[in-house]
Structures are given as C-alpha cells and as structure tokens.
Amino acid sequence: MNRIILGAFSALLLVGLGLFWIQGRAQVEKGAPPPEPESAQDAIDPDALPVADVSGLTGPEPPEASELTREQRRFFRYDRNRDLKITRNEMLSTRTDSFRRLDTDGNNLLTFEEWAITTSDRFAEMDANEDDELTQAEFATSAPKPRATSRPSCNC
C-alpha cells in the first residue's frame, strides 16, 4: 500500500514540476524581442541576389587528390562512411544492380530475401574472422579474376 501512495505522490510531484517548467518557458518566449522589420530593399525586390565585396579575400586551398589503386577504388564503392571497414548493411545497400541482374526475365518475381541470402553468403565467405565487418584485406579476396586472353587483341 505504501508503494502505491509513494508512486502516486511521485507522479503528482513530476506533473507539478512539468507545469512549472512549461510556465517558465512561456515567460521566456513572452519576453523575447519582436522580429526585426524587413528593410526597404528586401520589400522592393525579394528576388535580388546579395552583393558582397570580396576584393582582397582568398579562400582555402582545394584538397589534393591522391591516386587510389584499383582495389582501393573498388573497396570505397562499398565503404560509404570511409571508416576502412565494410559493414553488412553497407554491402547490401550497394547491391541493387546485382538484384536487377539476377532477375533475368524482368518479371520482378525474385524476392529481396532470395537476393539477400546470396549477398549474405558472399559477405560471410569474405568475412574470414567473422566479426561482421570487412577489412581491406578481406574484401580483396572477392576481387574479380583477370580475364585470360588466349590470343592478342590486335593482329599486328
């Protein structure tokens, strides 16, 4: 019985504190300054572009681009947040084209679950230490095999 009375008293106390807090917020809003009136220029042409004097100002230098290897570019296509790890969600989010390729007749009867099983199995094969994240070395194991050329591409 004491718990019920103590709980009811605590609930009333919290409701009372909430009401005082809301009233205090209303007083702060009431004391806020009114919005500033629009200037005459804004009233005349609201579509006018702002003008600034930038003579003598210089901006920061643009960042230098670094050359990435083919494997690094392929890795970063999946690693969206650039933390050098590919999570399962990052791997699945970029696989929509593969889903379309799996639906060979174009009737959209291939379910997402069927496609996700294939992608999840591929991810599990690459994830050697089973920590649900792919490092660059683990991801490199899925690199496409180079095409074997039996004869030269040109007849020189």
N, C-alpha and C positions, 0 to 999 in steps of 0.2 A: 504494500500500500504506500509505503514511503517513497518507493521509486516512482510511482505514478504521480504523486504530488510534486516530487522534485522535478520530474520531467515536464509537467505542466507549468511549473514556475519558471523553469529554464526557457521553455518555448515563449512564454509571455515576456520574459526579460529580453530575449532576442528580437521579438516583434517590436517591443518598445524602442530598443536601440536602433532598429532599422528605420522606424518612423522619425526619430530624431535626426538620423543621418540624412534621410531624404529631405527633411525640412531645412537642414543646414545647406544642402546642395541647392535648394530652391532660392535661399537667401543669396548665395554666391552668384547664381545666374541673374537674379534681380539687380545686383549691384554691378554687373558687367557694363562696360561702356557701350553706347549705341554704335551701330556700324557707321563707318565714315561715308559721307555722301559722295556720289560719283562726281568726278571732276568734269569740267565743261568739255574737255577734249574727248573723254570717253562717251559723253552724251551725244556729241556731234557725229563721230564716226566709230562705231563699235568694231568695225572690221579692220581698222588701221593696225598696221604692224608696229611693234615697239621699235624705237630707234635708240642706239647706244653708240658712244664714241669709243672705238676700240683702237685708236691710234696709240702706238707705244706699248700695247699689251701683247704678250706672247703666251701661247698655250703650252701644255706639257708635250714632250716628245712622244710620238707614237711608239708603241711597243715594237720590239724587234721580233720578227718571226723566225722561229727555229725550224730547221728541216727535221721532219719526222720520218722514221723508216716506214716501210710499207706495213710492217706488222704493228707498229705503234698507231698508225692511222686507223687500221682495222680495229685495234683494241679500243680506241677512243670513240669509234662509232657506237659502241655499246656502253662505254663508261660515261654516262651523261653528266654526272656530278664531278668528274675528274679527280676522284679520290684514289685512283690507281687500283680499284677493285670493282669487279662487276658483280652486282647482286643478282639474285634470281629475277627480281622484278625488272631490273634494267635489261636483262637478257630477253625477257618475254615481251617488253614494250616495243622492241625494235623488230619484231618478227612478223609483222602483218603482211609484208610482201611474200614471205615464205608461206603464210597461210593461203594467200591467193594462188601461189604456185601449186600447193597441194590439192586445191580444188580444180582438178584438170577439166572437168566438164562444165564448170562455171555455173552449176545449179545451186550453189551455196548450201549444200547438204552436209558438208564437212563441219562438224561442231567444233567450237572452240576447245572443248575438253579433249577431243581427239587430237587436235593440233598441239595443245599444251602438253599432252603426255609425251609426244615426240620431242618437243623442245626441252621439257624437264629431263627426259632421259639423256639427251645430248649434253645438257648442263651437268648432270650427275657424272657422265663419263669424263668431262673435262675437269671437274672438281675433285682432284686427287686426294686432298686432305679432308674432304667432306665438311668444310666449315661454311658452306652456303655462300661463298664469295670466290671469285676467280681472280687470281693474281695474273700478272702479265705472262709469267712462265706457263701457268696452267692454260691460259687462253691460247697461247701459241701452239698448243698441241692440236688445236682444231683448224689450223691453217689449211687452206685448200692445197692439194698436191699439185706440183707443177705439171703442166701438160707435157707428155712425151711426144717429141717430134721425130718421126721416122725418116723424114727427108727434109731438105732445106726448103724454106718458104719461097725462094726465088730460083729461077733457072738461069743462073749467070754464066 
